[in-house]
Amino acid sequence: MSKKIGILTGGGDCPGLNAVIRGVVKSAIIRHGWEVIGIEDGFDGLLDLGKCRPLTLDSVRGILPRGGTILGTTNRGNPFSCPIEQDGKIVSVDLSDRVVENVRTLGLDALITVGGEGSLKIALELMKKGVPMVGVPKTIDNDLLGTDVTFGYNTALETATDALDKLHTTAESHHRVMILEVMGRYAGWIALESGIAGGADVILIPEIPFDHARICAAIKKRSDRGSRFSIIVTAEGAFPAGGDRIVARAADERNAIERLGGIGQYVAKQIELCLDMDVRVTVLGHLQRGGSPTTFDRALGSRFGTKAVAMVAAGEFGRMASLHGRNISSVTIEDAVRDLNLVDPDGEIVQAAEDLGIMLGR
Ligand code: F6P
């Protein structure tokens, strides 16, 4: 039976989104002969029918190697809590009924939401209001449960590792401490795995509050042994024991979550206070979210896209495509958003890092 399905990309963008969109469009059209409607700017697009357009094979031609998302996205768009101006004040209103109505007006048999924890939680709430949902796990932070890995993470890791390789040569030439601040709000996966791959000396992650005296001692020990430079990689969400995450901009009516940033500078200051060494900080920022996806993310995104369509065909709603080992399967969205996929401070990867002589701030 012919179907009409919608697809949107929500939350922060990441490399591989276009591979998912292409996978959905190609398999929906080639295998099933369905219609696909692309919704612009995440759930915001479902508040305005002018932002919903048909996607054809032509629309997805050539997008596989492209970063970003051809549909646009936003990490502010929550239809259950939309900031609007009323009497000169910003207030939040629930516009989810309009979204449900527009899904019906568009005649969508299913909606594929490509997003991280925040977008998938919204998808779940809309599912409860009658929208048949299928999820696809996206985030460079790799902090979603229910899948071995999210697409976008691998590309971000490559970018961070490449930055560490580059910082190494200049750190060594100038006998400096180089600090690389990477993304990772609650989960330190990018810092941990790029740190291992890039030969970092110190890795700081949100899951292990750090002690600056120990960081200084580790750097001093290295320099006493003749290594006059050190490389530190810190997740933006890392924080000192007994302290708090460093917030660059607080949350407000328009931004539901605070903007992190500044931990690199904070650690630099602590090192300068205890050691007579030159310290420099690089904040990698959104470079990690941009650029062409790696082979791994293109293949994974494409497989997630075709799986999402297969899930619609099988009527498997309320579920998210996922990777287990080498196989694509699915889990309930509810299980995927129950908690965050955090680094286990006593797990194998942390153990491996410590066995390599990397200092984890504790
Ligand atoms: O996608 C998650 C993330 O990469 C976090 O690590 C980071 O805090 C956030 O996005 C930054 O998002 P933006 O600056 O686009 O709001």
Boltz pocket constraint, residues with backbone or C-beta under 6 A from the ligand:
constraints:
  - pocket:
      binder: B
      contacts: [[A, 12], [A, 13], [A, 75], [A, 139], [A, 140], [A, 141], [A, 183], [A, 184], [A, 185], [A, 236], [A, 258], [A, 260]]
      max_distance: 6.0
